[in-house]
Amino acid sequence: MTRRLLLSYLSLILLVLLFLEVPFGYVYARGETSRFGNSGQQGAVMLAEVLEEKVEEEAASDVPQVVAGFARRTSSHVIVVDSTGKVLTDSRNTVATGTDLSGEPDIASALGNRSTTGTRQDPVLGGEAFVATMPGSSGTTVRCAVRVTYPLGGLTEKIRDTWLVLAAVGVGVLATVTVIAFALSRWITRPVRALERATTQLANGDIKDPPATDLGPPELRQLASSFTRTASRLQHLLRAQEAFASEASHQLKTPLTSLRLRLENFEPYLDPRAQGSLDEAVGEVERLGRMVHGLLALARLENSATTPEPTDLDTVVADRAAMWTAFAAEHLVDIAVSGPSVGRVWAIPGALEQIIDNLLSNALRISPPGSVITLAKTPLGEDPRAPANVALHVIDQGPGMSEGERQRAFDRFWRAADAYHDGTGLGLPIVQQLTRAGGGDVTLAAAPGGGLDAVVRLQPADTRRPPTARRSRTGARARHDAAPPARMGG
């Protein structure tokens, strides 16, 4: 922002200087040229009058002396011809006396009692020159003609010096304005930068350096004050919500556990015909407990500041597959790991274990006996659906989902129409939250040959910085209880 403000100030000043200095330079140059021409023409006229009198008085011998003095004073080149066009004298002796110049246009015009002026290249003076050719006449009688050539080098140098002075003035003004504009821009943007730092800290969970409310323009001071009050209020609300999430887990688990025990204690005293209702009641209590646990896990995830860390995906996949193999064997389902080593990826601590546990739990619930759940690792750039990430596929051989169901599967509390009653609809939202916290994403796709392919895209840890810069406060407290398998979407 400082750079943009500085460029704005300098652009405005540059335009002002251009609109002021350039026209002034052109006007000055034209004025000097006009004054030079008028002065030269007047000098030539006066010389022609003096020489006309000398010729009329038959004092031609004085002509060279008068011409030499004039040429010396004005640094000019003077040629004088008589009424027939023959040279009487040349101040620089470049044309011999008696040479006929009546054929040259300006001399011919002067002999015809007409004066001419103009500029041309003069080899004698060595550059561009102003030429004034005047008749020495009395009435209509022309007794001589005078050609005076003035060098323009001095005038050109003077105009160039003027342009240089204007340029130096412009550069000086720009330099001064740059210093002033930079100081002003820093003064204006300093509270903005402070607000930016405070906003970043607030997004990371805590403001350590609140913006000062006594710097910058009054509007930005007011903004900083309002932001500080808002941030303080928001932090208070977040701490209150986090405290609730921390306390509620303990406060809710105890009565739910007690309720379940009391219901189970009724079993010996119930009529066998009421056994089914008791089992359903116990199941609903268990489902309520899982739902409360899932909601608290989501609340902790949303209210927690987390820092992704390099995590070995190969090790985590192998560990979770080994842990779930025995449980899957009880359901006559195999768990297979495929794909080459993919190395480390960015993930918040404990997140990969939770992600894999939730996806395996969902996949195991819907996998028919004799089927295989595959954990497939795809290295960087080899998956067309995730060309810039490492991909982990959890592929089952169950009934799969329709396109509409896959689009809604990450909505909270959503369950497929044929889902079992004990699903909570929070498993996949937790997986999505954990994946995105590490800079990745998760999608669902139809698996080849039927079933569902849950694709977890993760960023490789060979990048210099983690995809997010949030500080971890809760760590793995948000771990979801994935042991009770649930229908995909729960």
C-alpha positions, -999 to +999 in steps of 0.1 A: +000+000+000+029+024+007+043+018-027+009+024-044+004+057-024+039+068-033+034+060-070+001+079-069+018+110-054+047+109-078+025+103-108+004+133-099+035+156-094+051+143-126+019+152-145+019+187-130+056+192-138+051+180-174+021+203-179+040+232-164+076+228-175+072+214-210+050+243-222+072+268-204+103+253-221+087+255-256+074+290-250+108+301-238+126+285-267+103+301-292+106+335-275+144+334-275+144+323-312+121+351-321+141+377-301+173+365-317+158+367-352+144+402-346+177+414-332+196+400-361+173+414-386+174+449-370+212+447-370+213+438-406+189+467-415+210+492-396+242+479-413+225+481-447+215+517-441+250+527-430+266+510-460+241+525-484+252+560-472+288+550-477+282+538-512+261+569-520+288+592-508+313+572-529+332+562-497+334+525-507+368+523-491+352+526-457+329+496-463+354+468-454+362+486-421+326+491-411+317+454-421+347+441-401+337+460-370+301+448-372+311+412-378+335+413-349+309+427-325+281+403-335+303+372-343+286+371-377+296+366-413+288+396-435+289+398-473+282+431-491+274+433-529+269+464-551+238+472-571+249+447-598+255+418-574+293+419-573+310+414-540+323+446-524+337+429-492+335+396-472+342+398-435+357+363-436+373+365-470+356+334-482+343+350-514+366+370-536+359+407-542+341+411-576+324+377-575+289+380-590+263+367-565+233+382-582+221+347-591+216+336-555+179+339-544+184+361-513+208+385-530+185+387-560+156+395-537+176+422-519+186+438-552+149+438-560+145+459-528+130+429-508+145+416-475+147+379-466+153+360-434+157+323-426+179+296-412+203+273-430+235+253-426+265+276-430+298+258-437+318+289-429+303+292-394+302+255-390+266+248-382+231+261-384+228+299-388+203+326-391+206+346-424+192+381-429+197+396-464+187+433-466+188+459-494+208+491-489+183+514-506+171+550-507+135+550-518+134+526-547+170+529-556+191+500-543+228+508-541+239+476-523+228+445-506+239+430-472+239+394-462+244+389-425+248+353-412+245+348-374+256+315-358+228+298-338+252+278-316+250+302-287+212+304-289+209+266-291+232+262-261+212+287-241+179+269-248+195+236-240+208+250-207+173+262-199+159+227-206+185+212-183+177+237-156+140+228-159+149+191-158+170+196-127+142+216-111+118+188-119+141+161-105+146+182-074+109+186-070+103+149-075+130+140-050+115+164-024+080+151-031+093+115-029+107+121+006+076+139+018+052+114+001+072+084+016+069+098+051+032+106+045+025+071+031+043+055+060+023+076+084-010+066+067-002+029+062+015+022+096-019+017+113-031-004+083+000-027+087-007-029+124-043-038+117-031-065+092-008-080+118-035-080+144-060-095+120-035-123+112-030-129+149-067-130+155-071-156+127-045-176+145-064-175+177-048-148+199-038-111+195-004-105+211+002-071+195-031-051+193-030-021+169-022+013+184-051+037+185-030+069+185-013+066+151-022+077+116-052+097+104-083+101+126-103+076+105-077+049+109-074+056+146-112+051+150-110+019+129-082+005+151-102+013+182-133-004+168-112-034+157-096-038+191-130-038+208-144-062+183-114-085+186-116-085+224-153-094+223-147-121+197-118-136+218-140-136+248-167-154+230-143-180+215-128-186+250-163-191+264-172-215+236-139-234+239-145-236+277-180-250+271-167-275+246-141-286+271-165-289+301-195-302+282-177-335+273-173-344+309-207-331+320-226-350+293-207-383+294-215-390+330-254-388+328-254-407+294-233-435+309-255-436+340-286-437+318-272-466+298-264-485+330-298-480+345-314-492+313-293-523+312-301-529+349-338-531+339-331-562+317-336-589+344-369-574+354-385-568+320-409-590+302-392-607+273-416-589+250-401-556+261-365-567+254-365-553+219-376-519+231-348-519+257-322-528+231-334-499+210-333-475+239-297-486+248-288-482+211-302-447+210-283-437+242-251-450+226-259-431+194-266-399+214-232-403+231-214-406+198-233-376+185-223-355+215-187-367+212-187-358+174-202-323+180-176-316+207-149-328+184-161-305+156-164-276+181-128-281+192-116-282+156-133-250+146-122-231+177-087-244+178-056-229+163-035-257+146-001-258+129+004-284+103+035-305+108+054-329+085+039-363+090+051-397+075+020-408+056+035-443+049+040-450+086+005-438+096-012-459+068+007-490+078+000-485+115-038-479+110-041-508+086-025-531+111-048-519+139-080-524+118-070-557+102-081-578+132-114-559+136-121-562+099-113-599+100-142-604+124-165-591+096-147-613+070-133-582+053-096-578+043-076-545+044-049-540+018-023-513+013-010-505-021+011-479-038+047-467-035+062-448-007+050-411-007+070-397+021+059-369+044+029-346+041+015-316+060-011-325+086-020-313+121-008-336+148-029-368+151-051-358+121-041-385+097-049-412+122-084-397+128-090-393+090-081-429+082-100-443+113-132-425+103-129-436+066-121-472+075-150-473+100-174-461+074-161-484+047-161-515+070-198-509+079-209-511+043-184-537+030-199-571+023-182-603+037-154-615+015-146-580+001-115-559+004-109-523+016-079-508-002-057-480+011-040-468-021-012-442-019-006-421-050+027-400-053+028-364-063+015-357-098+005-392-106-032-388-098-051-369-125-076-358-098-049-344-076-019-335-098-003-311-073-008-332-042-002-366-026-034-386-027-046-414-003-076-435-016-098-455+007-117-478-016-144-502-006-166-527-025-199-517-010-231-504-026-215-470-033-234-437-035-252-417-062-238-384-074-264-365-053-255-385-022-218-379-027-224-341-029-243-341+004-221-366+023-201-338+040-232-320+053-235-323+091-260-348+103-268-360+068-272-397+063-281-418+033-317-429+032-307-466+037-282-458+065-283-477+098-299-460+127-267-457+147-250-432+123-245-396+135-238-379+102-206-363+117-178-386+106-172-372+072-175-335+083-148-342+109-127-358+081-131-328+059-123-304+088-092-323+097-080-325+061-085-288+053-068-278+086-036-293+071-041-276+037-056-305+019-091-316+008-112-348+006-137-358-020-159-389-028-159-406-061-173-438-076-148-467-073-141-488-105-162-519-104-186-505-078-182-491-043-169-458-031-135-441-034-127-415-007-098-394-020-078-375+006-055-350-011-026-338+010+003-314+004+038-328+003+060-316+031+089-308+008+075-272+005+093-246+026+064-235+047+032-253+059+000-245+040-014-229+071+003-209+098-019-215+128-006-224+162-019-257+177-036-254+210-058-285+212-038-311+194-055-344+192-082-337+216-106-335+187-101-372+179-133-388+168-143-421+182-142-442+151-144-477+167-181-481+162-184-484+124-211-463+108-226-459+074-206-437+050-218-401+057-221-408+094 
